[in-house]
Amino acid sequence: MNRIAAANLYRYDLPLTEPLSWAEQRQQRSGAIVELTFADGQRGWGEIAPLPGFSQESLAQAIDSARYHLRRLIEGESLIAPEPSVAFAIDCAQQQINFATAPTQRAMLLQGQPADILEQVEGFPNLPRCVKLKVARAPLQQEQKLMQALLDQMPVTEFRLDANRQWSFEQALSFCRAVDMSQVSFIEEPCDTLAASVCLGASGYPIALDEHLQDPLFMPTAFEGLSALVIKPSLVGGLARCQELVNWAKQNKIKVIVSASYESSLGTSQLATLAEQWSPQQLPGLDTLHYLQPHTLPSIPSADTDAAAISPAHWHLIWQS
Ligand SMILES: O=C(O)CCC(=O)C1=CC=C[C@@H](O)[C@@H]1C(=O)O
């Protein structure tokens, strides 16, 4: 691999378009950008974006770890199990994952209060091909009613549901029996335990794994109803681990959905590149970018790119090797 000559770290703080609750209510998304300069002058970029409430590491810990690992790489040593957000960023930078094109194809994310979701859907100029609906957030009957209303409005749209392990088996079964599931391609992590989700699969309902894949020691085993792996590289970790999951899914004829963790346009564009590579048939879950106010990317790497090309309004240098 091309030798790394130098590394820079930039921090960003981007205002959100609406407050979001990750661990607590937030008005902005913060993260860091890795810039590598290789011995031949080429550059590589990656994004460190641990998500509060979902990642084990904080941004401060991730930045410390990135400094440590980048120094090791420059000294010609290997990485030693960096945190997932750091591993993802360094791998993208080292492998020069393309971020030149903005992600256009994606499953539309529907979350919030039922009334807000319905209002949002009524405003759609065209019916989306695929939506991801967050469930298990309101009383069952209210969500069944919402689901029925959405199915009535979008009779040919593919639905992906995400319960984030918040239902018991009985709640999940009761929801599935009460609504028409024919347009639902899967429910991500429906139940509070994997055993309960496996039982739901055995009852005839399609299941996807997401949070379980973020445990580095977890390797899926095929079960009846397992339909998709939802891979969020910022939470899963390095590209080799993601590739291992992709390979397993292919061998077992399970879909792969590449999904975002509210990265900036840099990380989201790299996820679009990876989605095209790993799972070109499936719409990725990249509809998180619109929660971040419009912002500038580092300019596309070229021989004469320098730090000044990065908009000082959004990014600032915090470390140089
Ligand atoms: O998967 C998608 O389509 C978008 C990403 C998304 O829904 C999430 C990303 C990260 C944390 C959560 O907010 C949420 C999820 O639980 O999947």
The ligand as a MOL file (V3000), in Angstrom:
LIG
                    3D

  0  0  0     0  0            999 V3000
M  V30 BEGIN CTAB
M  V30 COUNTS 17 17 0 0 0
M  V30 BEGIN ATOM
M  V30 1 O -31.0430 3.4950 8.0480 0
M  V30 2 C -31.4570 4.5530 7.5480 0
M  V30 3 O -32.2110 4.5680 6.5390 0
M  V30 4 C -31.0660 5.8720 8.1010 0
M  V30 5 C -30.2530 5.8350 9.3700 0
M  V30 6 C -31.0640 5.6070 10.6030 0
M  V30 7 O -32.2700 5.4500 10.5500 0
M  V30 8 C -30.3680 5.5660 11.8670 0
M  V30 9 C -29.0290 5.8200 11.9560 0
M  V30 10 C -28.3880 5.8660 13.2010 0
M  V30 11 C -29.1200 5.7880 14.3620 0
M  V30 12 C -30.5870 5.8450 14.3220 0
M  V30 13 O -30.9750 7.1960 14.3530 0
M  V30 14 C -31.1680 5.2200 13.0630 0
M  V30 15 C -31.3410 3.7140 13.2260 0
M  V30 16 O -31.6440 3.2820 14.3430 0
M  V30 17 O -31.2100 2.9610 12.2710 0
M  V30 END ATOM
M  V30 BEGIN BOND
M  V30 1 2 1 2
M  V30 2 1 2 3
M  V30 3 1 2 4
M  V30 4 1 4 5
M  V30 5 1 5 6
M  V30 6 2 6 7
M  V30 7 1 6 8
M  V30 8 2 8 9
M  V30 9 1 8 14
M  V30 10 1 9 10
M  V30 11 2 10 11
M  V30 12 1 11 12
M  V30 13 1 12 13
M  V30 14 1 12 14
M  V30 15 1 14 15
M  V30 16 2 15 16
M  V30 17 1 15 17
M  V30 END BOND
M  V30 END CTAB
M  END
